[in-house]
Amino acid sequence: MELLLVGFMKFEAIAKWFGISYGYFKHKAVKEKKLKELTLYCEYSVVRGGVKITKVYVDTYPYIGVNAKRVPLIPEKLTNWKSNEINTYSYIADSIIEETDTRPTVPRLNRKQEIMTMEETIRKDIHSFAQIVSKASVDDYGRASEGINGGGKKGWCEFIECRARRGENVCYDFVPLDEEDLKYLEQCWDNRMKAKKTKQTLKNVSERLKTDDELTKEQVYSMMQDWENSTYGVYIYRPMRDYLTNKYNDGEEWVYSQATLRHDWEEESAF
């Protein structure tokens, strides 16, 4: 395993330390991002052909081989997800991360190459691994976004609007929203779409698309993601949390969450 060492290290060695090929590392955007990330692990200066390291904080890149420990547990966890049971891939991903003791211990960079907090890093790690868990389920149960028309070998799945308990990193104890809850959720979404921030964001994106021929999909995504992050808590998360907690007054907090419900073909054909 490659280690960071005080002294001169070639860019080839730095690429190997990150677990990527030197050919990929040489791309300008990748190189800039990785050298920015390197500041989390050591003090260094860029010199011809590599970097000169003066102080090492973490000598081993903490994300190499992580998925090799996690992925083997996916089949068992998915097998334990019974038909007509509501769950999320994030919950399964988090349980695997916990079981394998592979929780991030060093912050990472976000898409803007800014250093995230440890809380943000952990959430991002769960989200990324949840996508791997989700892909592993496609052959057997299809994609929830496609419903019964996109099922797999064993059955199909669908998204369910739920109330849930908020754990340290993910939600759990999912209960489907009733008709009254769904009406309130719909009102929250309407309020969000009518908000000044939403109208301004859509206007800005529309104007940029008309005037900027070099606007990339990534830039459009970035603008919409900024809108998502700045409005979800205000118009969806907090209003639904307060509404659900007050309605189901049981001494604990309820939050809104979208989860996945699985159906087996065998059970469907029995009716």
MODAMO-V302214 format. One line per field, one symbol per residue. ss: DSSP state (a for helix, b for strand, c for the rest). phi: phi as a letter, one per 40 degrees, with the letter a starting at -180 (. if undefined). psi: psi as a letter, one per 30 degrees, with the letter a starting at -180 (. if undefined). A space follows every 50 residues. Layout:
ss = ???
phi = ???
psi = ???
//
This chain:
ss = ccccccbbbbaaaaaaaacccaaaaccaaaaaaaaaaacccbbbbbbccb bbbbbbcccccccccaaaaaaaaaaaaaaccccccbbcaaaaaaaaaaaa ccccccccbcccccbccaaaaaaaaaaaaaaaaaaaaaaaaccaaaaaaa ccccbbbbbbbbbbbbccccbbbbbbccaaaaaaaaaaaaaaaacaaaaa aaaaaaaaaaacccccaaaaaaaaaaaaaaaaaaaaaaaaaaaaaaaccc ccccbbbbbbbbbbaaaaccc
phi = .cbcbchcbccdccccccgbccdcdcddccccccccccccbacabcbcgi bbcbabcbcbccbcgcccccddccdccccccccgbcabccccdccccccc fbcdbbcbccccgbccccccccccccccccccccccccdcbgbccbgccb cbcciaaacbcbbaccccbacafcbdcccccccccccccccccccdcccc ccccccccccbbccccccccdccccccdccbcccbbccccdccccccccb gbcbbcacbbbcbcdcccccc
psi = kkkkkkakkleeeeeeefglleeeefkeeeeeeeeeefffflklkklkfb ljkfkkejfkkfgkgeffeeeffeeeeeefjlkgkkalfeeeeeeeeeef hgkkfklakafghkklleeeeeeeeeeeeeeeeeeffeeegakeffbffh laefalllkkklklkjaeflllikkkkaeeeeeeeeeeeeeeffkeeeee eeeeeeeeeefjfgkleeeeeeeeeeeeeffeeefdeeeeeeeeeeeiig flkklkkkakkkkkeeeeff.
//
